[in-house]
């Protein structure tokens, strides 16, 4: 279970994301996103684990030098972690929507060009 400090951290990341204080971008992995804050870099990612491919979320914080300072891993499969998973998933979903929406807008001219080339 998350401590109150971790819950506060996640809630602040949600608030800063909503206020566009943190700008997230696609990370190095398929379901990974990252943002650089004043003194830290944050990464939020999703992966699937176990025989039933249960979704898990990971929130990692690094210092200015790129050294890992904190990591949270929460899997949906654990009933006692459901509220914590939901909180971290709120952050992940907001970040994913924000970054994916920007990526879709960037892709629109390319997609339109592909459509036109096929219609010719």
C-alpha positions as CSV (number, residue, x, y, z in Angstrom):
1,X,0.0,0.0,0.0
2,X,1.1,3.5,-0.8
3,X,2.2,5.8,2.1
4,X,0.5,9.2,2.4
5,X,3.7,10.8,1.0
6,X,3.5,8.7,-2.2
7,X,-0.2,9.5,-2.5
8,X,0.6,13.2,-2.1
9,X,3.4,12.9,-4.7
10,X,1.1,11.2,-7.3
11,X,-1.7,13.8,-6.6
12,X,0.8,16.6,-7.1
13,X,1.9,15.1,-10.4
14,X,-1.7,14.9,-11.5
15,X,-2.3,18.5,-10.6
16,X,0.9,19.7,-12.3
17,X,0.0,17.7,-15.4
18,X,-3.5,19.2,-15.5
19,X,-2.1,22.7,-15.1
20,X,0.5,22.0,-17.9
21,X,3.3,22.7,-15.5
22,X,4.8,19.3,-16.4
23,X,5.1,18.5,-20.0
24,X,5.2,14.8,-20.7
25,X,6.7,13.1,-23.7
26,X,6.9,9.6,-25.1
27,X,9.5,7.6,-23.1
28,X,11.9,4.9,-24.3
29,X,9.5,2.1,-23.9
30,X,6.2,1.3,-25.6
31,X,3.9,2.3,-22.7
32,X,6.3,4.8,-21.1
33,X,6.2,8.6,-20.7
34,X,8.5,11.0,-19.0
35,X,8.6,14.6,-17.8
36,X,11.4,16.8,-16.4
37,X,10.6,18.8,-13.3
38,X,12.6,21.5,-11.6
39,X,14.9,19.1,-9.8
40,X,13.8,15.6,-11.0
41,X,12.8,13.5,-14.0
42,X,9.7,11.4,-13.7
43,X,8.7,8.4,-15.7
44,X,5.4,6.6,-15.6
45,X,4.9,3.4,-17.5
46,X,2.6,0.4,-17.8
47,X,3.4,-3.2,-18.4
48,X,1.6,-6.5,-18.2
49,X,2.7,-9.3,-15.8
50,X,1.8,-12.9,-14.9
51,X,-0.2,-15.6,-16.7
52,X,-3.3,-13.4,-17.0
53,X,-1.3,-10.3,-18.2
54,X,-2.4,-8.2,-15.3
55,X,-1.7,-4.5,-15.9
56,X,1.0,-3.0,-13.6
57,X,2.0,0.7,-13.3
58,X,5.4,2.0,-12.5
59,X,6.3,5.5,-11.3
60,X,10.0,6.3,-11.2
61,X,11.8,9.5,-10.1
62,X,15.4,10.4,-10.9
63,X,17.6,13.2,-9.7
64,X,19.3,15.8,-12.0
65,X,22.1,13.3,-12.6
66,X,19.8,10.5,-13.7
67,X,20.2,8.5,-10.5
68,X,17.1,6.6,-9.4
69,X,15.7,8.2,-6.2
70,X,12.3,6.5,-5.9
71,X,10.2,3.8,-7.6
72,X,6.6,2.7,-7.1
73,X,5.2,-0.5,-8.7
74,X,1.5,-1.3,-8.4
75,X,-0.4,-4.2,-10.1
76,X,-4.1,-4.2,-10.6
77,X,-4.2,-8.0,-9.8
78,X,-3.8,-7.3,-6.0
79,X,-7.1,-6.4,-4.5
80,X,-5.6,-4.7,-1.5
81,X,-3.8,-2.3,-3.9
82,X,-6.9,-1.3,-6.0
83,X,-7.3,2.2,-4.7
84,X,-3.5,2.9,-5.1
85,X,-3.6,1.4,-8.6
86,X,-6.6,3.6,-9.5
87,X,-4.8,6.8,-8.2
88,X,-1.6,6.0,-10.2
89,X,-3.7,5.0,-13.2
90,X,-5.4,8.4,-13.1
91,X,-1.9,10.0,-13.6
92,X,-1.0,7.4,-16.3
93,X,-4.3,8.0,-18.2
94,X,-4.0,11.8,-18.2
95,X,-0.4,11.6,-19.4
96,X,-1.2,9.0,-22.1
97,X,-4.1,11.0,-23.4
98,X,-2.1,14.2,-23.4
99,X,0.9,12.7,-25.2
100,X,-1.1,10.5,-27.6
101,X,-3.4,13.4,-28.5
102,X,-0.4,15.5,-29.5
103,X,1.1,12.6,-31.4
104,X,-2.2,12.1,-33.3
105,X,-2.3,15.8,-34.3
106,X,1.3,15.6,-35.6
107,X,0.4,12.5,-37.6
108,X,-2.7,14.0,-39.2
109,X,-0.9,15.6,-42.2
110,X,1.0,12.4,-42.8
111,X,-2.2,10.3,-42.6
112,X,-4.0,12.7,-44.9
113,X,-1.2,12.5,-47.4
114,X,-1.3,8.7,-47.3
115,X,-5.1,8.7,-47.9
116,X,-4.7,11.1,-50.8
117,X,-2.0,9.0,-52.4
118,X,-4.3,5.9,-52.2
119,X,-7.2,7.7,-53.7
120,X,-5.3,8.9,-56.7
